[in-house]
Amino acid sequence: MIYPWGDSRRYHAYSSYLKSLFGTRVQKLSLHAGFTCPNRDGRIGYGGCTYCDNSAFNPSYCDPSKSIVQQLEEGMAFHRWRYRKAVSYMAYFQAYTNTYAPLEQLRELYAEALSVPDVLGLVIGTRPDCVDDALLSFLAQLAETRYVMLEYGVESCNDRTLATVNRGHDFATSVRVLEKTRQYGLPAGIHLMFGLPDETPEEWLQWADLISSLPVSAVKFHQLQIIRNTPMAELYSQEPQRFHTFGFHEYIDFIVDFLERLNPEVMVERFAGEVPPRFLQVPAWELIRNERVVQVVESRLAERDTFQGRLFSLS
């Protein structure tokens, strides 16, 4: 069966979209450009998000003491060894808030990344409250000749939760920036995290309907992972009853339930976060690589004879 997104996979895979767009496998290369966040430097708060430790997910080659070019070249060497088939790349500005600087500085950093051979475009990770019209206008111009995508850390659709984890913005801010990004003709990806305190799987399933109504191009799902020496780890130690921690197979079934309700136009980039075990205070399950998670999700979709958007309704 060929599904609405044009292939036989039971979910709308972002990786398949990129391959159809460019005719080859495209690998994202993470970058650490030395940014901070407004809830870290005092503009709107201090301490950052209570669950965050960037060192837990940055590859070893990501080091702000290195130039953008050096990080990309080392990343390419690593992925050519790991995947063999990787020949084209996206420069992924990942660590912290990658639009949180004057526009001229951003222009220089983005241009440096695009100067590297085999880099096809940019994926820029940022916060919903750190994007303005001047930046979007510049990126829209850049997107006339290069691929550009913005990735917003939405994390939760619950304002109480966003306050609890020290995000420093509300969900309405995310909605506004997604609408504005669409106005400039740019694709917008979002991150959603499942497992933050005082939320439930029933609430998260409702998010599928909410996200489906917004101009979201792609989504990354992350299960909450309790990272050592973070405020979230301290909260978990004191009040573990406030958290719903998934077992692996429970999480897979939840993701399938979510996919069934998700707009089939929304591409899925990742099903779960992957953190080295040494960073974890509370491992929900043993380290399982993302490739394996994809295989299990696809098998579960087939077992249940279902697919992304099966229960989606425009109403």
C-alpha positions in Angstrom: 0.0 0.0 0.0 1.2 3.5 -0.8 0.2 6.0 1.8 -0.6 9.7 1.3 3.0 10.8 1.7 4.0 8.7 -1.3 5.7 5.5 -0.1 4.9 2.2 1.7 6.2 3.2 5.1 3.4 3.4 7.6 4.5 6.8 8.9 5.6 10.0 7.1 9.4 9.8 7.5 11.4 13.0 7.3 14.5 11.0 6.1 12.5 9.7 3.2 11.4 13.2 2.3 15.0 14.5 2.2 16.1 11.5 0.1 13.3 12.2 -2.4 14.1 15.9 -2.4 17.8 15.5 -3.0 18.1 12.1 -4.5 20.4 10.8 -1.8 20.7 10.0 1.9 21.1 13.2 3.8 22.8 13.2 7.2 22.4 16.0 9.8 25.7 17.1 11.4 25.3 18.7 14.8 27.1 21.9 15.6 27.9 23.8 18.8 28.4 27.5 17.8 28.8 28.8 21.3 25.3 30.2 21.9 23.5 30.4 25.2 19.8 30.8 26.0 17.7 33.7 27.4 16.6 31.6 30.3 20.3 31.1 31.1 21.9 34.5 30.7 19.4 36.4 32.7 17.4 38.1 29.9 14.3 36.2 31.0 15.8 33.8 33.7 18.7 31.8 34.9 19.6 28.1 35.0 18.1 27.1 31.7 15.5 24.3 31.3 15.5 22.1 34.4 16.0 18.9 32.3 18.8 20.1 30.1 22.4 19.2 29.9 23.7 19.8 26.4 26.7 17.6 26.9 24.4 14.6 27.1 23.5 14.8 23.5 26.3 16.7 21.7 28.6 14.5 19.7 32.3 14.6 20.7 33.2 16.7 17.7 30.9 19.5 18.8 33.1 21.9 20.5 32.6 25.7 20.4 36.4 26.2 20.5 36.5 24.7 17.0 35.3 26.6 13.9 32.1 25.7 12.2 34.1 24.3 9.3 36.2 22.1 11.6 33.2 20.7 13.4 31.5 19.9 10.0 34.6 18.2 8.6 35.1 16.1 11.7 31.4 15.2 11.7 31.5 14.2 8.0 34.5 11.9 8.7 32.7 10.3 11.6 29.4 9.7 9.7 31.2 8.4 6.6 32.8 5.8 8.8 29.6 5.0 10.7 27.1 5.0 7.9 29.2 4.5 4.7 26.4 5.8 2.5 26.4 9.4 3.9 27.5 11.8 1.1 25.3 14.8 1.6 24.7 16.8 4.8 22.6 19.4 6.7 24.5 21.7 9.0 22.4 21.3 12.2 22.9 24.2 14.6 21.8 22.2 17.6 23.3 23.3 21.0 21.3 25.9 22.9 19.5 28.7 21.1 21.0 29.1 17.6 19.2 32.4 16.7 20.1 34.1 19.9 22.6 36.6 18.5 22.7 39.8 16.3 21.7 39.1 12.8 25.1 40.0 11.3 26.7 37.3 13.5 24.2 34.8 12.5 24.7 35.6 8.8 28.4 34.9 9.2 27.9 31.6 11.1 25.3 30.3 8.6 27.5 31.3 5.6 30.5 29.5 7.1 28.4 26.3 7.4 27.1 26.6 3.8 30.6 27.2 2.5 31.6 23.5 3.2 31.3 21.2 0.2 28.4 18.7 0.4 26.5 20.8 2.9 23.1 21.2 1.2 21.4 23.5 3.8 20.7 24.5 7.4 18.6 23.1 10.2 18.5 25.7 13.0 17.5 24.7 16.5 16.0 27.6 18.5 13.3 28.7 20.9 9.9 30.1 19.9 10.7 33.4 21.6 14.1 34.0 19.8 12.9 34.6 16.2 11.9 37.9 14.7 10.8 39.2 11.3 14.3 40.4 10.3 15.7 36.9 10.8 12.8 35.2 9.1 13.1 37.5 6.1 16.8 36.8 5.8 16.2 33.0 6.1 13.5 33.2 3.5 15.9 34.8 1.1 18.5 32.2 1.9 15.9 29.5 1.3 15.5 30.6 -2.3 18.8 28.8 -3.1 19.5 26.5 -0.1 17.4 24.3 2.1 16.6 26.0 5.4 14.5 24.6 8.3 13.8 26.0 11.7 13.4 23.6 14.7 11.6 25.0 17.7 11.8 23.6 21.2 8.1 23.5 22.0 8.5 20.6 24.5 5.0 20.8 26.1 1.7 22.3 25.2 0.9 22.8 28.9 1.7 26.3 30.2 1.9 25.1 33.8 4.6 22.6 32.8 6.5 25.1 30.8 6.7 27.3 33.9 7.7 24.4 36.0 10.7 23.5 33.8 11.8 27.1 33.4 11.2 27.4 29.7 10.4 31.1 30.0 7.7 31.2 27.3 4.1 29.8 27.0 2.5 27.6 24.4 0.8 30.6 22.7 4.3 31.9 21.9 5.0 28.6 20.0 1.7 28.9 18.1 2.5 32.5 17.1 6.0 31.7 15.8 4.8 28.7 13.8 2.2 30.9 12.1 4.8 33.5 11.4 7.3 31.0 10.1 4.7 29.7 7.6 4.0 33.3 6.5 7.7 33.5 5.4 7.4 30.2 3.6 9.8 28.3 5.8 9.4 24.8 7.1 9.1 24.5 10.9 10.0 21.4 12.9 9.1 21.1 16.6 10.3 19.0 19.6 7.8 17.4 22.0 8.9 15.8 25.2 6.8 13.1 26.9 7.2 12.5 30.6 7.5 16.0 32.2 6.1 16.3 35.7 2.3 16.3 36.3 1.5 15.3 32.7 -0.2 12.1 31.6 -0.3 9.9 28.5 -4.0 10.9 28.0 -2.9 14.6 27.9 -0.1 13.8 25.5 -2.5 12.1 23.1 -4.6 15.2 23.0 -1.5 17.0 21.8 -1.6 15.0 18.6 -4.9 16.7 17.7 -3.5 20.1 18.7 -0.2 19.8 16.8 -2.1 18.5 13.7 -4.0 21.8 13.5 -0.8 23.9 13.4 1.6 24.7 10.5 4.1 22.1 11.6 6.3 20.5 9.0 8.0 17.9 11.1 8.2 16.6 14.7 10.8 15.1 17.0 9.5 13.0 19.9 11.6 12.6 23.0 10.9 10.5 26.1 12.0 12.4 29.3 15.3 11.1 30.4 16.4 12.1 33.9 19.9 13.5 33.5 22.3 13.5 36.5 22.9 16.7 38.3 20.0 18.6 36.8 17.2 20.3 38.7 14.9 17.8 37.1 16.9 15.0 38.7 16.6 16.6 42.1 12.8 17.0 41.6 12.5 13.3 40.6 14.5 12.3 43.7 12.1 14.2 45.9 8.7 13.6 44.2 8.9 10.6 41.8 5.1 10.2 41.9 4.8 13.3 39.7 6.4 11.6 36.8 5.2 9.0 34.3 8.3 7.0 33.1 7.7 4.7 30.2 8.9 1.2 29.8 10.2 0.6 26.3 7.3 -1.4 24.9 4.8 0.9 26.6 6.4 3.8 24.9 6.3 2.1 21.5 2.6 1.5 21.9 2.1 5.1 23.0 3.9 6.4 19.9 1.8 4.3 17.7 -1.4 5.7 19.4 0.0 9.2 18.8 0.8 8.5 15.2 -2.7 7.3 14.5 -4.0 10.7 15.5 -1.3 12.8 13.9 -1.9 14.7 10.7 -0.4 12.6 7.8 1.2 15.8 6.4 3.5 16.1 9.4 6.8 14.4 8.9 8.3 12.4 11.8 12.0 12.9 12.3 12.7 11.0 15.5 10.7 8.8 17.9 12.9 8.9 20.9 15.9 10.6 22.5 19.2 8.8 22.8 21.5 9.6 25.8 24.6 7.7 26.8 23.8 5.7 30.0 26.6 7.5 32.0 24.5 10.7 32.0 21.3 9.1 33.2 20.1 9.1 36.8 17.0 7.2 35.9 17.4 5.0 32.8 13.9 4.1 31.6 15.3 1.3 29.5 18.8 0.2 28.3 20.4 2.1 25.6 18.6 1.4 22.3 19.8 3.1 19.2 17.4 5.1 17.2 17.7 2.8 14.2 16.3 0.0 16.4 13.5 2.2 17.8 12.4 2.8 14.2 12.4 -0.9 13.4 10.2 -1.6 16.5 7.8 1.2 15.8 7.4 0.0 12.2 6.9 -3.6 13.3 4.2 -2.5 15.8 2.4 -0.4 13.2 2.3 -3.5 11.0 1.2 -5.8 13.9 -1.7 -3.4 14.6 -2.3 -2.9 10.9 -2.4 0.8 11.3 -0.6 3.9 10.1 0.0 7.6 10.7 -3.2 9.6 10.4 -5.6 6.6 10.5 -7.7 8.4 13.2 -6.9 12.0 12.0 -9.8 14.2 11.3 -9.7 17.8 10.0 -12.6 18.6 12.3 
